[in-house]
Amino acid sequence: MAIKSFVAVMLGVFALEGSTCGKNATDDPSTKEKAGPDPAVVNLEGVDITPLTQREKKEYSQYVSEFLSPCPNVPVPIAQCVKEKRDCSRCLPAAKHVLRGVKDGMSREQIEKSYKNRFDPAMIKNVPIDGSPTKGPEGAPITMVEFADFQCPHCGEFAPMLDKLIEQRKDQIRFVYKLYVLGKFPQSELAARAAYAAGKQGKFWEMHHMIFANQQRLQQQDLDTFCAGIHCDVGRMHADMQSQETSDRLAADRKLGEDLRIEGTPTIYINGRQFDGHQDLNEWLDTELQMIRSGGNTAPSASSSASAAPSASASAPAKDAGKR
């Protein structure tokens, strides 16, 4: 007998036996009368746990009852903070973050790590942006910094999604690009130099788009064609590509990435906190804005650094990101 047929037969046997054997304890009317809410399950206003299995509900309840609130002056568990409606804008987002981890089948260790990465103040990094190509209002509540390699295929896949998201949120985000050359692709440094040089003529983002749209054609003659196509002076671009300023920019971005221990591209920092590519980027940004508006976060000084504690979704590749 085929394996699938055998399994089907056995399942039928089990179902039949279940329908003919003596009644279960749950069929006893007296038991039903005594049944009530499971005391091991924590229900919090604003958090929908109905999609969870009973086991997942208990896991979630355990975590929110044990993990301390992310608010500095609220040293109580997340659940207590939410139930008592304490003056802390991060407690409810924290509970929802834990819920998402349980839904995704993450282990306790993974959820704790993810929770710390998202809410622990110690995880906020100083990410200087001086001298880097930027777009968006300087006073935007969110500063998003991307470390990317122009020839990394994952960066190429992510670029159009990121462009669309930034356009949709153009009043909310100041976007910063870091020229992080991994050193594993043959034309990535040449492309980075060309983009930065085009930026000297006010056309960085135009060259940025051309390069990502043509990742398989990044020889010098291709870059020259792109340059002419966006109305840049090709001779000037050549000179700027080899300038000390361009070399210094690439070296500074490389050093910063190494200091931050970036292992692959694309890597995104949002207000100084590294975005977890397993999360939904739009949800992360919405949470960031919610906490800022509620006074739970302080937006960074966009003129110098990104260093503060955040539908169709766009998620940055994580597991398969380009490695150095």
C-alpha positions as CSV (number, residue, x, y, z in Angstrom):
1,M,0.0,0.0,0.0
2,A,1.3,3.5,-0.9
3,I,2.4,5.6,2.1
4,K,-0.2,8.3,1.5
5,S,-3.0,5.6,1.3
6,F,-1.8,4.0,4.5
7,V,-1.8,7.3,6.3
8,A,-5.3,8.1,5.1
9,V,-6.6,4.7,6.3
10,M,-5.0,5.1,9.7
11,L,-6.4,8.6,10.1
12,G,-9.8,7.1,9.3
13,V,-9.4,4.4,11.9
14,F,-8.4,7.0,14.5
15,A,-11.4,9.2,13.6
16,L,-13.7,6.2,13.8
17,E,-12.4,5.1,17.2
18,G,-12.8,8.6,18.5
19,S,-16.5,8.6,17.5
20,T,-17.3,5.3,19.2
21,C,-15.3,5.2,22.4
22,G,-16.5,6.5,25.7
23,K,-17.0,10.3,26.0
24,N,-14.1,12.6,26.8
25,A,-13.8,14.6,29.9
26,T,-14.7,17.7,27.9
27,D,-18.0,16.1,26.9
28,D,-19.0,16.0,30.6
29,P,-21.6,18.9,31.2
30,S,-20.1,19.4,34.7
31,T,-16.7,19.9,33.2
32,K,-18.1,22.4,30.7
33,E,-19.7,24.4,33.5
34,K,-16.4,24.7,35.3
35,A,-14.4,25.7,32.2
36,G,-13.3,29.3,31.9
37,P,-10.5,31.5,30.6
38,D,-7.1,29.8,30.7
39,P,-5.2,31.7,33.5
40,A,-2.0,31.0,31.6
41,V,-3.1,33.1,28.7
42,V,-2.6,36.9,28.9
43,N,-5.0,39.1,26.9
44,L,-3.8,42.6,26.3
45,E,-6.0,45.4,24.9
46,G,-4.8,46.2,21.4
47,V,-3.1,42.8,20.8
48,D,-5.0,40.2,18.8
49,I,-3.9,36.7,19.8
50,T,-6.9,34.8,18.3
51,P,-4.9,33.5,15.3
52,L,-2.5,31.7,17.7
53,T,-2.8,28.1,18.8
54,Q,-3.3,27.4,22.5
55,R,0.4,26.5,22.8
56,E,1.4,29.7,21.0
57,K,-0.9,31.8,23.2
58,K,0.8,30.3,26.3
59,E,4.3,31.0,24.9
60,Y,3.4,34.6,24.0
61,S,1.9,35.1,27.4
62,Q,5.0,33.8,29.1
63,Y,7.2,36.1,27.1
64,V,5.2,39.3,27.7
65,S,5.0,38.4,31.4
66,E,8.8,37.9,31.7
67,F,10.4,40.4,29.2
68,L,10.8,43.8,30.8
69,S,9.3,46.9,29.2
70,P,11.6,48.8,26.9
71,C,10.8,52.0,28.6
72,P,13.7,53.3,30.8
73,N,11.6,54.4,33.7
74,V,9.1,51.5,33.6
75,P,11.0,48.4,35.1
76,V,7.9,46.1,34.9
77,P,7.0,43.3,32.4
78,I,5.5,44.3,29.1
79,A,2.1,42.9,30.0
80,Q,1.9,44.8,33.2
81,C,2.9,48.0,31.5
82,V,0.1,47.6,28.9
83,K,-2.5,46.5,31.3
84,E,-1.9,49.4,33.7
85,K,-1.8,51.8,30.7
86,R,1.5,53.3,32.0
87,D,2.9,56.3,30.3
88,C,5.1,54.4,27.9
89,S,4.6,54.5,24.2
90,R,6.8,51.5,23.5
91,C,5.0,48.8,25.6
92,L,2.2,48.1,23.2
93,P,4.5,47.9,20.1
94,A,6.8,45.7,22.2
95,A,3.9,43.3,22.9
96,K,3.0,43.2,19.2
97,H,6.6,42.6,18.3
98,V,6.7,39.5,20.6
99,L,3.4,38.3,19.1
100,R,4.9,38.5,15.6
101,G,7.9,36.4,16.6
102,V,5.6,33.7,18.1
103,K,3.5,33.8,14.9
104,D,6.6,33.3,12.8
105,G,7.6,30.2,14.8
106,M,10.7,31.7,16.3
107,S,12.3,30.2,19.3
108,R,12.5,32.0,22.6
109,E,16.2,32.8,22.0
110,Q,15.4,34.3,18.6
111,I,12.5,36.3,19.9
112,E,14.6,37.7,22.8
113,K,17.4,38.6,20.3
114,S,14.9,40.3,17.9
115,Y,13.2,42.1,20.8
116,K,16.5,43.4,22.1
117,N,17.6,44.6,18.6
118,R,14.3,46.5,18.2
119,F,13.9,48.1,21.6
120,D,17.1,48.0,23.6
121,P,18.6,51.5,23.8
122,A,22.1,50.0,23.8
123,M,21.5,48.7,20.2
124,I,21.3,52.2,18.8
125,K,24.4,53.1,16.9
126,N,26.0,56.4,15.9
127,V,25.9,56.3,12.1
128,P,27.4,59.5,10.7
129,I,26.0,60.7,7.4
130,D,28.2,63.8,6.7
131,G,29.4,63.7,3.1
132,S,27.2,60.9,2.0
133,P,24.6,61.2,-0.8
134,T,21.2,62.0,0.7
135,K,17.7,62.8,-0.3
136,G,14.6,63.9,1.6
137,P,14.0,66.7,4.1
138,E,16.6,67.3,6.7
139,G,14.0,67.6,9.4
140,A,12.4,64.3,8.6
141,P,11.5,62.2,11.6
142,I,13.2,59.2,10.2
143,T,16.8,58.9,8.9
144,M,17.3,55.7,6.9
145,V,20.9,54.8,6.0
146,E,21.5,52.0,3.5
147,F,24.9,50.3,3.1
148,A,24.9,48.7,-0.3
149,D,27.1,47.4,-3.1
150,F,26.2,48.4,-6.6
151,Q,26.9,45.0,-8.0
152,C,25.3,43.0,-5.2
153,P,22.3,41.2,-6.7
154,H,20.3,41.5,-3.5
155,C,20.8,45.2,-3.4
156,G,19.6,45.3,-7.0
157,E,16.5,43.4,-6.2
158,F,15.8,45.6,-3.2
159,A,16.5,49.0,-4.9
160,P,13.2,49.4,-6.8
161,M,11.1,48.4,-3.7
162,L,13.1,50.8,-1.6
163,D,12.7,53.6,-4.1
164,K,8.9,53.1,-4.1
165,L,8.7,53.1,-0.4
166,I,10.8,56.2,0.0
167,E,8.7,58.0,-2.6
168,Q,5.5,57.1,-0.7
169,R,7.0,58.4,2.5
170,K,9.1,61.3,1.1
171,D,8.0,63.6,3.8
172,Q,8.9,61.1,6.6
173,I,12.3,59.9,5.5
174,R,15.7,61.3,4.9
175,F,17.5,58.6,2.9
176,V,21.3,58.2,3.0
177,Y,23.4,56.0,0.8
178,K,26.7,54.4,1.9
179,L,29.1,53.2,-0.8
180,Y,29.9,49.9,0.8
181,V,32.1,48.0,-1.6
182,L,32.1,44.4,-0.6
183,G,35.3,43.5,-2.6
184,K,33.8,40.4,-4.2
185,F,32.3,41.8,-7.4
186,P,34.6,43.0,-10.2
187,Q,33.0,46.3,-11.1
188,S,31.4,47.4,-7.9
189,E,34.1,49.8,-6.9
190,L,34.2,51.3,-10.4
191,A,30.4,51.8,-10.2
192,A,30.7,53.4,-6.8
193,R,33.3,55.8,-8.0
194,A,31.1,56.7,-11.0
195,A,28.0,57.3,-8.9
196,Y,29.9,59.5,-6.4
197,A,31.5,61.4,-9.3
198,A,28.1,61.9,-10.9
199,G,27.0,63.3,-7.6
200,K,29.6,66.0,-7.9
201,Q,27.5,67.2,-10.8
202,G,24.3,66.9,-8.9
203,K,23.3,63.6,-10.5
204,F,24.1,60.9,-7.9
205,W,20.6,59.5,-7.7
206,E,20.2,59.4,-11.5
207,M,23.4,57.4,-11.8
208,H,22.4,55.3,-8.8
209,H,19.2,54.3,-10.7
210,M,21.0,53.6,-13.9
211,I,23.6,51.4,-12.3
212,F,21.1,49.3,-10.4
213,A,19.0,48.9,-13.6
214,N,22.0,47.6,-15.5
215,Q,24.0,45.6,-12.9
216,Q,25.4,43.3,-15.6
217,R,26.8,46.1,-17.7
218,L,29.2,48.1,-15.5
219,Q,32.3,48.4,-17.5
220,Q,33.8,51.9,-17.9
221,Q,32.2,52.4,-21.3
222,D,28.8,51.5,-19.9
223,L,29.2,54.0,-17.1
224,D,30.3,56.6,-19.7
225,T,27.1,55.9,-21.6
226,F,25.0,56.2,-18.4
227,C,26.8,59.5,-17.6
228,A,26.0,61.0,-21.0
229,G,22.4,59.7,-20.7
230,I,21.8,61.7,-17.5
231,H,23.5,64.8,-19.0
232,C,26.7,64.7,-17.1
233,D,30.1,65.7,-18.3
234,V,32.0,62.4,-19.0
235,G,35.5,63.9,-18.9
236,R,34.7,65.6,-15.5
237,M,33.3,62.3,-14.2
238,H,36.5,60.5,-15.2
239,A,38.6,63.0,-13.2
240,D,36.3,62.9,-10.2
241,M,36.3,59.1,-10.2
242,Q,40.0,59.1,-9.6
243,S,40.1,62.0,-7.1
244,Q,41.3,61.7,-3.6
245,E,38.0,62.9,-2.3
246,T,36.2,59.9,-4.0
247,S,38.8,57.5,-2.6
248,D,38.4,59.0,0.9
249,R,34.6,58.7,0.7
250,L,34.8,55.0,-0.2
251,A,37.3,54.4,2.5
252,A,35.3,56.2,5.1
253,D,32.1,54.2,4.3
254,R,34.1,50.9,4.3
255,K,35.6,51.8,7.7
256,L,32.2,52.8,9.1
257,G,30.7,49.5,7.9
258,E,33.5,47.5,9.5
259,D,33.1,49.4,12.8
260,L,29.4,48.5,12.7
261,R,30.3,44.9,11.9
262,I,28.2,44.8,8.8
263,E,28.4,41.3,7.3
264,G,26.4,41.7,4.1
265,T,24.4,44.0,1.9
266,P,21.9,45.5,1.8
267,T,22.0,46.6,5.5
268,I,19.6,49.3,6.7
269,Y,19.8,51.5,9.8
270,I,16.7,53.4,10.8
271,N,17.3,56.2,13.3
272,G,20.5,54.4,14.3
273,R,18.9,51.0,14.8
274,Q,19.7,48.2,12.4
275,F,16.6,47.0,10.6
276,D,16.0,43.3,11.0
277,G,15.4,41.9,7.5
278,H,13.0,39.3,8.8
279,Q,10.6,42.1,9.7
280,D,8.2,44.1,7.5
281,L,9.8,47.4,6.7
282,N,6.6,49.3,6.5
283,E,5.5,48.0,9.9
284,W,8.9,48.9,11.3
285,L,8.6,52.5,10.0
286,D,5.0,52.9,11.2
287,T,6.0,51.7,14.7
288,E,8.9,54.2,14.6
289,L,6.7,57.1,13.7
290,Q,4.1,56.0,16.3
291,M,6.7,56.0,19.1
292,I,8.2,59.3,18.0
293,R,4.8,61.0,17.9
294,S,4.0,59.6,21.4
295,G,7.2,60.9,22.8
296,G,8.8,57.4,23.1
297,N,11.6,58.2,20.7
298,T,13.8,61.1,19.9
299,A,14.5,61.6,16.2
300,P,18.2,62.0,15.4
301,S,19.9,65.1,14.1
302,A,19.6,64.4,10.4
303,S,22.4,66.9,9.6
304,S,25.1,64.8,11.2
305,S,24.1,61.3,12.3
306,A,21.4,58.8,12.7
307,S,21.4,57.8,16.4
308,A,17.9,57.6,17.9
309,A,15.8,54.6,19.0
310,P,10.8,51.9,14.4
311,S,-0.5,46.9,2.8
312,A,2.2,46.0,0.5
313,S,5.3,45.2,2.3
314,A,9.0,45.7,1.4
315,S,11.4,43.6,3.4
316,A,15.2,43.8,3.0
317,P,16.8,40.5,2.1
318,A,18.5,39.1,5.2
319,K,19.5,35.4,5.0
320,D,20.8,35.7,1.4
321,A,22.4,39.1,1.6
322,G,25.7,39.6,0.0
323,K,28.6,38.6,2.2
324,R,32.0,40.2,2.4
